[in-house]
Amino acid sequence: MTSDLELLRRIGADLRSVYADVIRQPLPRNIEVALSRIEQERSRAGHHNQRLAI
């Protein structure tokens, strides 16, 4: 019979393993494109705000 503590340790180890596998996967292309657009807009907004402050 497995103790609750041992069961929780095993579950934790399995979750860490699955999470590590997911993190190593490349981002899907559509998410890369969306992140790129967000960064471009943030850069433009930051540049625009800097010009207004001068």
mmCIF file as gemmi writes it, N, C-alpha and C atoms, coordinates in Angstrom:
data_model
loop_
_atom_site.group_PDB
_atom_site.id
_atom_site.type_symbol
_atom_site.label_atom_id
_atom_site.label_alt_id
_atom_site.label_comp_id
_atom_site.label_asym_id
_atom_site.label_entity_id
_atom_site.label_seq_id
_atom_site.pdbx_PDB_ins_code
_atom_site.Cartn_x
_atom_site.Cartn_y
_atom_site.Cartn_z
_atom_site.occupancy
_atom_site.B_iso_or_equiv
_atom_site.pdbx_formal_charge
_atom_site.auth_seq_id
_atom_site.auth_asym_id
_atom_site.pdbx_PDB_model_num
ATOM 1 N N . MET Axp A 1 ? 0.844 -1.186 0 1 0 ? 1 A 1
ATOM 2 C CA . MET Axp A 1 ? 0 0 0 1 0 ? 1 A 1
ATOM 3 C C . MET Axp A 1 ? 0.887 1.247 0 1 0 ? 1 A 1
ATOM 4 N N . THR Axp A 2 ? 0.543 2.23 -0.813 1 0 ? 2 A 1
ATOM 5 C CA . THR Axp A 2 ? 1.31 3.459 -0.968 1 0 ? 2 A 1
ATOM 6 C C . THR Axp A 2 ? 0.735 4.529 -0.044 1 0 ? 2 A 1
ATOM 7 N N . SER Axp A 3 ? 1.626 5.227 0.657 1 0 ? 3 A 1
ATOM 8 C CA . SER Axp A 3 ? 1.172 6.306 1.544 1 0 ? 3 A 1
ATOM 9 C C . SER Axp A 3 ? 0.738 7.505 0.71 1 0 ? 3 A 1
ATOM 10 N N . ASP Axp A 4 ? -0.045 8.357 1.332 1 0 ? 4 A 1
ATOM 11 C CA . ASP Axp A 4 ? -0.486 9.588 0.654 1 0 ? 4 A 1
ATOM 12 C C . ASP Axp A 4 ? 0.714 10.445 0.258 1 0 ? 4 A 1
ATOM 13 N N . LEU Axp A 5 ? 1.699 10.509 1.141 1 0 ? 5 A 1
ATOM 14 C CA . LEU Axp A 5 ? 2.883 11.322 0.863 1 0 ? 5 A 1
ATOM 15 C C . LEU Axp A 5 ? 3.63 10.788 -0.356 1 0 ? 5 A 1
ATOM 16 N N . GLU Axp A 6 ? 3.798 9.48 -0.435 1 0 ? 6 A 1
ATOM 17 C CA . GLU Axp A 6 ? 4.484 8.888 -1.587 1 0 ? 6 A 1
ATOM 18 C C . GLU Axp A 6 ? 3.678 9.096 -2.86 1 0 ? 6 A 1
ATOM 19 N N . LEU Axp A 7 ? 2.383 8.968 -2.777 1 0 ? 7 A 1
ATOM 20 C CA . LEU Axp A 7 ? 1.518 9.191 -3.941 1 0 ? 7 A 1
ATOM 21 C C . LEU Axp A 7 ? 1.646 10.64 -4.429 1 0 ? 7 A 1
ATOM 22 N N . LEU Axp A 8 ? 1.645 11.591 -3.503 1 0 ? 8 A 1
ATOM 23 C CA . LEU Axp A 8 ? 1.799 13.004 -3.874 1 0 ? 8 A 1
ATOM 24 C C . LEU Axp A 8 ? 3.171 13.257 -4.503 1 0 ? 8 A 1
ATOM 25 N N . ARG Axp A 9 ? 4.2 12.608 -3.985 1 0 ? 9 A 1
ATOM 26 C CA . ARG Axp A 9 ? 5.541 12.756 -4.575 1 0 ? 9 A 1
ATOM 27 C C . ARG Axp A 9 ? 5.557 12.238 -6.011 1 0 ? 9 A 1
ATOM 28 N N . ARG Axp A 10 ? 4.929 11.114 -6.234 1 0 ? 10 A 1
ATOM 29 C CA . ARG Axp A 10 ? 4.889 10.544 -7.588 1 0 ? 10 A 1
ATOM 30 C C . ARG Axp A 10 ? 4.108 11.438 -8.549 1 0 ? 10 A 1
ATOM 31 N N . ILE Axp A 11 ? 2.982 11.942 -8.074 1 0 ? 11 A 1
ATOM 32 C CA . ILE Axp A 11 ? 2.18 12.849 -8.907 1 0 ? 11 A 1
ATOM 33 C C . ILE Axp A 11 ? 2.997 14.093 -9.246 1 0 ? 11 A 1
ATOM 34 N N . GLY Axp A 12 ? 3.678 14.652 -8.259 1 0 ? 12 A 1
ATOM 35 C CA . GLY Axp A 12 ? 4.512 15.831 -8.478 1 0 ? 12 A 1
ATOM 36 C C . GLY Axp A 12 ? 5.61 15.565 -9.494 1 0 ? 12 A 1
ATOM 37 N N . ALA Axp A 13 ? 6.258 14.414 -9.375 1 0 ? 13 A 1
ATOM 38 C CA . ALA Axp A 13 ? 7.328 14.063 -10.319 1 0 ? 13 A 1
ATOM 39 C C . ALA Axp A 13 ? 6.771 13.916 -11.729 1 0 ? 13 A 1
ATOM 40 N N . ASP Axp A 14 ? 5.613 13.279 -11.85 1 0 ? 14 A 1
ATOM 41 C CA . ASP Axp A 14 ? 4.994 13.122 -13.168 1 0 ? 14 A 1
ATOM 42 C C . ASP Axp A 14 ? 4.617 14.472 -13.766 1 0 ? 14 A 1
ATOM 43 N N . LEU Axp A 15 ? 4.055 15.348 -12.967 1 0 ? 15 A 1
ATOM 44 C CA . LEU Axp A 15 ? 3.682 16.682 -13.459 1 0 ? 15 A 1
ATOM 45 C C . LEU Axp A 15 ? 4.908 17.473 -13.897 1 0 ? 15 A 1
ATOM 46 N N . ARG Axp A 16 ? 6.003 17.406 -13.119 1 0 ? 16 A 1
ATOM 47 C CA . ARG Axp A 16 ? 7.229 18.1 -13.511 1 0 ? 16 A 1
ATOM 48 C C . ARG Axp A 16 ? 7.759 17.566 -14.833 1 0 ? 16 A 1
ATOM 49 N N . SER Axp A 17 ? 7.679 16.263 -15.015 1 0 ? 17 A 1
ATOM 50 C CA . SER Axp A 17 ? 8.157 15.643 -16.248 1 0 ? 17 A 1
ATOM 51 C C . SER Axp A 17 ? 7.337 16.105 -17.457 1 0 ? 17 A 1
ATOM 52 N N . VAL Axp A 18 ? 6.021 16.089 -17.313 1 0 ? 18 A 1
ATOM 53 C CA . VAL Axp A 18 ? 5.142 16.518 -18.406 1 0 ? 18 A 1
ATOM 54 C C . VAL Axp A 18 ? 5.368 17.993 -18.703 1 0 ? 18 A 1
ATOM 55 N N . TYR Axp A 19 ? 5.444 18.814 -17.675 1 0 ? 19 A 1
ATOM 56 C CA . TYR Axp A 19 ? 5.649 20.25 -17.853 1 0 ? 19 A 1
ATOM 57 C C . TYR Axp A 19 ? 6.967 20.515 -18.576 1 0 ? 19 A 1
ATOM 58 N N . ALA Axp A 20 ? 8.029 19.814 -18.184 1 0 ? 20 A 1
ATOM 59 C CA . ALA Axp A 20 ? 9.333 19.997 -18.82 1 0 ? 20 A 1
ATOM 60 C C . ALA Axp A 20 ? 9.258 19.643 -20.307 1 0 ? 20 A 1
ATOM 61 N N . ASP Axp A 21 ? 8.53 18.593 -20.657 1 0 ? 21 A 1
ATOM 62 C CA . ASP Axp A 21 ? 8.371 18.217 -22.061 1 0 ? 21 A 1
ATOM 63 C C . ASP Axp A 21 ? 7.636 19.298 -22.845 1 0 ? 21 A 1
ATOM 64 N N . VAL Axp A 22 ? 6.606 19.863 -22.247 1 0 ? 22 A 1
ATOM 65 C CA . VAL Axp A 22 ? 5.819 20.906 -22.917 1 0 ? 22 A 1
ATOM 66 C C . VAL Axp A 22 ? 6.662 22.158 -23.136 1 0 ? 22 A 1
ATOM 67 N N . ILE Axp A 23 ? 7.443 22.545 -22.139 1 0 ? 23 A 1
ATOM 68 C CA . ILE Axp A 23 ? 8.26 23.751 -22.225 1 0 ? 23 A 1
ATOM 69 C C . ILE Axp A 23 ? 9.3 23.644 -23.339 1 0 ? 23 A 1
ATOM 70 N N . ARG Axp A 24 ? 9.785 22.459 -23.61 1 0 ? 24 A 1
ATOM 71 C CA . ARG Axp A 24 ? 10.802 22.273 -24.649 1 0 ? 24 A 1
ATOM 72 C C . ARG Axp A 24 ? 10.231 22.352 -26.061 1 0 ? 24 A 1
ATOM 73 N N . GLN Axp A 25 ? 8.93 22.309 -26.209 1 0 ? 25 A 1
ATOM 74 C CA . GLN Axp A 25 ? 8.315 22.355 -27.532 1 0 ? 25 A 1
ATOM 75 C C . GLN Axp A 25 ? 8.364 23.783 -28.081 1 0 ? 25 A 1
ATOM 76 N N . PRO Axp A 26 ? 8.55 23.934 -29.389 1 0 ? 26 A 1
ATOM 77 C CA . PRO Axp A 26 ? 8.52 25.281 -29.962 1 0 ? 26 A 1
ATOM 78 C C . PRO Axp A 26 ? 7.098 25.853 -29.927 1 0 ? 26 A 1
ATOM 79 N N . LEU Axp A 27 ? 7.027 27.169 -29.919 1 0 ? 27 A 1
ATOM 80 C CA . LEU Axp A 27 ? 5.717 27.815 -29.956 1 0 ? 27 A 1
ATOM 81 C C . LEU Axp A 27 ? 5.062 27.576 -31.31 1 0 ? 27 A 1
ATOM 82 N N . PRO Axp A 28 ? 3.75 27.39 -31.323 1 0 ? 28 A 1
ATOM 83 C CA . PRO Axp A 28 ? 3.053 27.31 -32.612 1 0 ? 28 A 1
ATOM 84 C C . PRO Axp A 28 ? 3.225 28.623 -33.376 1 0 ? 28 A 1
ATOM 85 N N . ARG Axp A 29 ? 3.255 28.536 -34.69 1 0 ? 29 A 1
ATOM 86 C CA . ARG Axp A 29 ? 3.512 29.7 -35.553 1 0 ? 29 A 1
ATOM 87 C C . ARG Axp A 29 ? 2.53 30.841 -35.287 1 0 ? 29 A 1
ATOM 88 N N . ASN Axp A 30 ? 1.259 30.526 -35.114 1 0 ? 30 A 1
ATOM 89 C CA . ASN Axp A 30 ? 0.277 31.601 -34.912 1 0 ? 30 A 1
ATOM 90 C C . ASN Axp A 30 ? 0.522 32.355 -33.595 1 0 ? 30 A 1
ATOM 91 N N . ILE Axp A 31 ? 1.034 31.677 -32.601 1 0 ? 31 A 1
ATOM 92 C CA . ILE Axp A 31 ? 1.346 32.353 -31.342 1 0 ? 31 A 1
ATOM 93 C C . ILE Axp A 31 ? 2.596 33.212 -31.513 1 0 ? 31 A 1
ATOM 94 N N . GLU Axp A 32 ? 3.582 32.715 -32.243 1 0 ? 32 A 1
ATOM 95 C CA . GLU Axp A 32 ? 4.776 33.519 -32.534 1 0 ? 32 A 1
ATOM 96 C C . GLU Axp A 32 ? 4.396 34.811 -33.251 1 0 ? 32 A 1
ATOM 97 N N . VAL Axp A 33 ? 3.521 34.708 -34.241 1 0 ? 33 A 1
ATOM 98 C CA . VAL Axp A 33 ? 3.077 35.88 -34.998 1 0 ? 33 A 1
ATOM 99 C C . VAL Axp A 33 ? 2.351 36.856 -34.079 1 0 ? 33 A 1
ATOM 100 N N . ALA Axp A 34 ? 1.473 36.355 -33.231 1 0 ? 34 A 1
ATOM 101 C CA . ALA Axp A 34 ? 0.725 37.221 -32.316 1 0 ? 34 A 1
ATOM 102 C C . ALA Axp A 34 ? 1.677 37.928 -31.348 1 0 ? 34 A 1
ATOM 103 N N . LEU Axp A 35 ? 2.643 37.218 -30.8 1 0 ? 35 A 1
ATOM 104 C CA . LEU Axp A 35 ? 3.603 37.831 -29.888 1 0 ? 35 A 1
ATOM 105 C C . LEU Axp A 35 ? 4.447 38.884 -30.6 1 0 ? 35 A 1
ATOM 106 N N . SER Axp A 36 ? 4.814 38.612 -31.835 1 0 ? 36 A 1
ATOM 107 C CA . SER Axp A 36 ? 5.584 39.572 -32.615 1 0 ? 36 A 1
ATOM 108 C C . SER Axp A 36 ? 4.785 40.853 -32.835 1 0 ? 36 A 1
ATOM 109 N N . ARG Axp A 37 ? 3.519 40.71 -33.156 1 0 ? 37 A 1
ATOM 110 C CA . ARG Axp A 37 ? 2.663 41.894 -33.36 1 0 ? 37 A 1
ATOM 111 C C . ARG Axp A 37 ? 2.522 42.696 -32.083 1 0 ? 37 A 1
ATOM 112 N N . ILE Axp A 38 ? 2.372 42.007 -30.96 1 0 ? 38 A 1
ATOM 113 C CA . ILE Axp A 38 ? 2.256 42.698 -29.67 1 0 ? 38 A 1
ATOM 114 C C . ILE Axp A 38 ? 3.534 43.478 -29.386 1 0 ? 38 A 1
ATOM 115 N N . GLU Axp A 39 ? 4.68 42.861 -29.611 1 0 ? 39 A 1
ATOM 116 C CA . GLU Axp A 39 ? 5.96 43.541 -29.377 1 0 ? 39 A 1
ATOM 117 C C . GLU Axp A 39 ? 6.124 44.747 -30.292 1 0 ? 39 A 1
ATOM 118 N N . GLN Axp A 40 ? 5.709 44.619 -31.553 1 0 ? 40 A 1
ATOM 119 C CA . GLN Axp A 40 ? 5.798 45.75 -32.484 1 0 ? 40 A 1
ATOM 120 C C . GLN Axp A 40 ? 4.936 46.907 -32.001 1 0 ? 40 A 1
ATOM 121 N N . GLU Axp A 41 ? 3.731 46.603 -31.553 1 0 ? 41 A 1
ATOM 122 C CA . GLU Axp A 41 ? 2.832 47.654 -31.062 1 0 ? 41 A 1
ATOM 123 C C . GLU Axp A 41 ? 3.388 48.306 -29.802 1 0 ? 41 A 1
ATOM 124 N N . ARG Axp A 42 ? 3.957 47.506 -28.93 1 0 ? 42 A 1
ATOM 125 C CA . ARG Axp A 42 ? 4.55 48.06 -27.704 1 0 ? 42 A 1
ATOM 126 C C . ARG Axp A 42 ? 5.728 48.949 -28.042 1 0 ? 42 A 1
ATOM 127 N N . SER Axp A 43 ? 6.53 48.537 -29.009 1 0 ? 43 A 1
ATOM 128 C CA . SER Axp A 43 ? 7.676 49.35 -29.423 1 0 ? 43 A 1
ATOM 129 C C . SER Axp A 43 ? 7.21 50.665 -30.028 1 0 ? 43 A 1
ATOM 130 N N . ARG Axp A 44 ? 6.197 50.58 -30.877 1 0 ? 44 A 1
ATOM 131 C CA . ARG Axp A 44 ? 5.662 51.801 -31.497 1 0 ? 44 A 1
ATOM 132 C C . ARG Axp A 44 ? 5.08 52.727 -30.445 1 0 ? 44 A 1
ATOM 133 N N . ALA Axp A 45 ? 4.323 52.167 -29.52 1 0 ? 45 A 1
ATOM 134 C CA . ALA Axp A 45 ? 3.71 52.98 -28.468 1 0 ? 45 A 1
ATOM 135 C C . ALA Axp A 45 ? 4.785 53.615 -27.594 1 0 ? 45 A 1
ATOM 136 N N . GLY Axp A 46 ? 5.83 52.865 -27.274 1 0 ? 46 A 1
ATOM 137 C CA . GLY Axp A 46 ? 6.925 53.411 -26.465 1 0 ? 46 A 1
ATOM 138 C C . GLY Axp A 46 ? 7.661 54.499 -27.195 1 0 ? 46 A 1
ATOM 139 N N . HIS Axp A 47 ? 7.913 54.301 -28.478 1 0 ? 47 A 1
ATOM 140 C CA . HIS Axp A 47 ? 8.597 55.314 -29.291 1 0 ? 47 A 1
ATOM 141 C C . HIS Axp A 47 ? 7.73 56.561 -29.404 1 0 ? 47 A 1
ATOM 142 N N . HIS Axp A 48 ? 6.439 56.371 -29.599 1 0 ? 48 A 1
ATOM 143 C CA . HIS Axp A 48 ? 5.508 57.499 -29.707 1 0 ? 48 A 1
ATOM 144 C C . HIS Axp A 48 ? 5.487 58.283 -28.397 1 0 ? 48 A 1
ATOM 145 N N . ASN Axp A 49 ? 5.451 57.598 -27.265 1 0 ? 49 A 1
ATOM 146 C CA . ASN Axp A 49 ? 5.44 58.27 -25.974 1 0 ? 49 A 1
ATOM 147 C C . ASN Axp A 49 ? 6.737 59.01 -25.718 1 0 ? 49 A 1
ATOM 148 N N . GLN Axp A 50 ? 7.858 58.483 -26.177 1 0 ? 50 A 1
ATOM 149 C CA . GLN Axp A 50 ? 9.143 59.168 -25.997 1 0 ? 50 A 1
ATOM 150 C C . GLN Axp A 50 ? 9.172 60.448 -26.816 1 0 ? 50 A 1
ATOM 151 N N . ARG Axp A 51 ? 8.628 60.408 -28.042 1 0 ? 51 A 1
ATOM 152 C CA . ARG Axp A 51 ? 8.621 61.626 -28.865 1 0 ? 51 A 1
ATOM 153 C C . ARG Axp A 51 ? 7.756 62.7 -28.228 1 0 ? 51 A 1
ATOM 154 N N . LEU Axp A 52 ? 6.666 62.313 -27.584 1 0 ? 52 A 1
ATOM 155 C CA . LEU Axp A 52 ? 5.794 63.306 -26.956 1 0 ? 52 A 1
ATOM 156 C C . LEU Axp A 52 ? 6.447 63.945 -25.752 1 0 ? 52 A 1
ATOM 157 N N . ALA Axp A 53 ? 7.335 63.236 -25.079 1 0 ? 53 A 1
ATOM 158 C CA . ALA Axp A 53 ? 7.959 63.74 -23.863 1 0 ? 53 A 1
ATOM 159 C C . ALA Axp A 53 ? 9.063 64.759 -24.168 1 0 ? 53 A 1
ATOM 160 N N . ILE Axp A 54 ? 9.535 64.81 -25.383 1 0 ? 54 A 1
ATOM 161 C CA . ILE Axp A 54 ? 10.654 65.708 -25.729 1 0 ? 54 A 1
ATOM 162 C C . ILE Axp A 54 ? 10.209 67.142 -25.846 1 0 ? 54 A 1
